[in-house]
């Protein structure tokens, strides 16, 4: 596959994708808002660089999986507009990956935030 557009155009497409996900995907919007609130709280609680890095990586993990899930669901809907067992399985497993990452992010959040909150 050859490149047909510039690097700046590639970034523009990526930002359009983020904007579309934020506008059209309620779960992505909720996760992004929670991520921003978590980052603000981490700043207020004076997270160390290591704690902040762990938080940012965890947030990124969840948001990236949500974007991949959205992509997979769109592709499955495109190639299989009618409900088929294999299409449903693909969508369900992709959603399960997001759910698992979200649960794990809550566990990480508990380890990062609770000690700081108990010190208050």
C-alpha atoms as a printed R data frame, in Angstrom:
    type eleno elety resid chain resno       x       y      z
1   ATOM     1    CA   UNK     A     1   0.000   0.000  0.000
2   ATOM     2    CA   UNK     A     2   1.514   3.303 -1.029
3   ATOM     3    CA   UNK     A     3   1.172   6.599  0.768
4   ATOM     4    CA   UNK     A     4  -1.099   9.038 -0.977
5   ATOM     5    CA   UNK     A     5  -1.119  11.824  1.581
6   ATOM     6    CA   UNK     A     6   1.282  13.795  3.725
7   ATOM     7    CA   UNK     A     7   2.178  13.226  7.341
8   ATOM     8    CA   UNK     A     8   0.140  16.262  8.350
9   ATOM     9    CA   UNK     A     9  -2.871  14.835  6.503
10  ATOM    10    CA   UNK     A    10  -2.387  11.521  8.348
11  ATOM    11    CA   UNK     A    11  -2.492  13.376 11.674
12  ATOM    12    CA   UNK     A    12  -5.593  15.268 10.526
13  ATOM    13    CA   UNK     A    13  -7.336  11.963  9.744
14  ATOM    14    CA   UNK     A    14  -6.348  10.587 13.154
15  ATOM    15    CA   UNK     A    15  -7.764  13.643 14.929
16  ATOM    16    CA   UNK     A    16 -10.937  13.342 12.844
17  ATOM    17    CA   UNK     A    17 -11.207   9.756 14.084
18  ATOM    18    CA   UNK     A    18 -10.835  10.847 17.700
19  ATOM    19    CA   UNK     A    19 -13.443  13.559 17.221
20  ATOM    20    CA   UNK     A    20 -15.833  11.082 15.565
21  ATOM    21    CA   UNK     A    21 -15.370   8.594 18.409
22  ATOM    22    CA   UNK     A    22 -15.991  11.309 20.998
23  ATOM    23    CA   UNK     A    23 -19.065  12.582 19.146
24  ATOM    24    CA   UNK     A    24 -20.633   9.256 18.174
25  ATOM    25    CA   UNK     A    25 -19.579   6.753 20.833
26  ATOM    26    CA   UNK     A    26 -21.099   7.343 24.285
27  ATOM    27    CA   UNK     A    27 -18.800   4.809 25.959
28  ATOM    28    CA   UNK     A    28 -15.698   6.500 24.561
29  ATOM    29    CA   UNK     A    29 -17.008   9.883 25.693
30  ATOM    30    CA   UNK     A    30 -17.681   8.599 29.223
31  ATOM    31    CA   UNK     A    31 -14.252   6.961 29.428
32  ATOM    32    CA   UNK     A    32 -12.522  10.088 28.129
33  ATOM    33    CA   UNK     A    33 -14.307  12.294 30.660
34  ATOM    34    CA   UNK     A    34 -13.433   9.925 33.505
35  ATOM    35    CA   UNK     A    35  -9.831   9.902 32.243
36  ATOM    36    CA   UNK     A    36  -9.625  13.707 32.316
37  ATOM    37    CA   UNK     A    37 -11.155  13.849 35.799
38  ATOM    38    CA   UNK     A    38  -8.721  11.164 36.986
39  ATOM    39    CA   UNK     A    39  -5.773  13.135 35.621
40  ATOM    40    CA   UNK     A    40  -6.940  16.320 37.346
41  ATOM    41    CA   UNK     A    41  -7.362  14.450 40.624
42  ATOM    42    CA   UNK     A    42  -3.911  12.915 40.203
43  ATOM    43    CA   UNK     A    43  -2.449  16.401 39.779
44  ATOM    44    CA   UNK     A    44  -4.281  17.646 42.871
45  ATOM    45    CA   UNK     A    45  -3.046  14.627 44.848
46  ATOM    46    CA   UNK     A    46   0.498  15.258 43.582
47  ATOM    47    CA   UNK     A    47   1.117  11.893 41.971
48  ATOM    48    CA   UNK     A    48   4.769  11.038 41.497
49  ATOM    49    CA   UNK     A    49   6.078  10.748 37.927
50  ATOM    50    CA   UNK     A    50   5.900   6.953 38.253
51  ATOM    51    CA   UNK     A    51   2.303   7.044 39.515
52  ATOM    52    CA   UNK     A    52   1.334   9.477 36.768
53  ATOM    53    CA   UNK     A    53   2.977   7.257 34.145
54  ATOM    54    CA   UNK     A    54   1.060   4.221 35.373
55  ATOM    55    CA   UNK     A    55  -2.178   6.217 35.328
56  ATOM    56    CA   UNK     A    56  -1.587   7.560 31.810
57  ATOM    57    CA   UNK     A    57  -0.692   4.115 30.454
58  ATOM    58    CA   UNK     A    58  -3.782   2.619 32.074
59  ATOM    59    CA   UNK     A    59  -6.015   5.335 30.647
60  ATOM    60    CA   UNK     A    60  -4.422   4.905 27.233
61  ATOM    61    CA   UNK     A    61  -4.946   1.142 27.392
62  ATOM    62    CA   UNK     A    62  -8.685   1.535 27.989
63  ATOM    63    CA   UNK     A    63  -9.187   4.274 25.383
64  ATOM    64    CA   UNK     A    64  -7.197   2.441 22.710
65  ATOM    65    CA   UNK     A    65  -9.175  -0.752 23.302
66  ATOM    66    CA   UNK     A    66 -12.422   1.216 23.065
67  ATOM    67    CA   UNK     A    67 -11.299   2.655 19.715
68  ATOM    68    CA   UNK     A    68 -10.344  -0.819 18.464
69  ATOM    69    CA   UNK     A    69 -13.708  -2.165 19.649
70  ATOM    70    CA   UNK     A    70 -15.531   0.625 17.824
71  ATOM    71    CA   UNK     A    71 -13.548  -0.097 14.662
72  ATOM    72    CA   UNK     A    72 -14.229  -3.811 14.842
73  ATOM    73    CA   UNK     A    73 -17.949  -3.243 15.412
74  ATOM    74    CA   UNK     A    74 -18.121  -0.896 12.419
75  ATOM    75    CA   UNK     A    75 -16.303  -3.392 10.212
76  ATOM    76    CA   UNK     A    76 -18.494  -6.287 11.327
77  ATOM    77    CA   UNK     A    77 -21.610  -4.212 10.663
78  ATOM    78    CA   UNK     A    78 -20.252  -3.340  7.219
79  ATOM    79    CA   UNK     A    79 -19.472  -6.893  6.128
80  ATOM    80    CA   UNK     A    80 -22.330  -8.586  7.987
81  ATOM    81    CA   UNK     A    81 -25.309  -6.231  8.334
82  ATOM    82    CA   UNK     A    82 -27.550  -9.133  9.322
83  ATOM    83    CA   UNK     A    83 -27.027 -10.834 12.664
84  ATOM    84    CA   UNK     A    84 -24.784 -13.898 12.351
85  ATOM    85    CA   UNK     A    85 -23.337 -16.010 15.127
86  ATOM    86    CA   UNK     A    86 -19.704 -15.346 14.141
87  ATOM    87    CA   UNK     A    87 -20.305 -11.609 13.777
88  ATOM    88    CA   UNK     A    88 -21.973 -11.484 17.194
89  ATOM    89    CA   UNK     A    89 -19.119 -13.487 18.702
90  ATOM    90    CA   UNK     A    90 -16.530 -11.059 17.299
91  ATOM    91    CA   UNK     A    91 -18.407  -8.049 18.644
92  ATOM    92    CA   UNK     A    92 -19.041  -9.641 22.029
93  ATOM    93    CA   UNK     A    93 -15.405 -10.649 22.506
94  ATOM    94    CA   UNK     A    94 -14.216  -7.193 21.478
95  ATOM    95    CA   UNK     A    95 -16.622  -5.639 23.993
96  ATOM    96    CA   UNK     A    96 -15.349  -8.092 26.621
97  ATOM    97    CA   UNK     A    97 -11.795  -6.844 26.032
98  ATOM    98    CA   UNK     A    98 -12.940  -3.300 26.772
99  ATOM    99    CA   UNK     A    99 -14.833  -4.462 29.849
100 ATOM   100    CA   UNK     A   100 -11.811  -6.338 31.169
101 ATOM   101    CA   UNK     A   101  -9.525  -3.358 30.569
102 ATOM   102    CA   UNK     A   102 -11.993  -1.110 32.369
103 ATOM   103    CA   UNK     A   103 -12.172  -3.445 35.366
104 ATOM   104    CA   UNK     A   104  -8.374  -3.633 35.475
105 ATOM   105    CA   UNK     A   105  -8.150   0.164 35.268
106 ATOM   106    CA   UNK     A   106 -10.402   0.437 38.320
107 ATOM   107    CA   UNK     A   107  -8.080  -1.936 40.188
108 ATOM   108    CA   UNK     A   108  -5.071   0.175 39.195
109 ATOM   109    CA   UNK     A   109  -6.977   3.297 40.229
110 ATOM   110    CA   UNK     A   110  -7.693   1.817 43.650
111 ATOM   111    CA   UNK     A   111  -3.985   1.114 44.184
112 ATOM   112    CA   UNK     A   112  -2.989   4.590 43.007
113 ATOM   113    CA   UNK     A   113  -5.699   6.779 44.529
114 ATOM   114    CA   UNK     A   114  -6.723   5.153 47.800
115 ATOM   115    CA   UNK     A   115  -3.382   5.579 49.623
116 ATOM   116    CA   UNK     A   116  -3.317   9.246 48.605
117 ATOM   117    CA   UNK     A   117  -6.929   9.797 49.662
118 ATOM   118    CA   UNK     A   118  -6.408   8.090 53.024
119 ATOM   119    CA   UNK     A   119  -3.564  10.517 53.766
120 ATOM   120    CA   UNK     A   120  -5.907  13.505 53.486
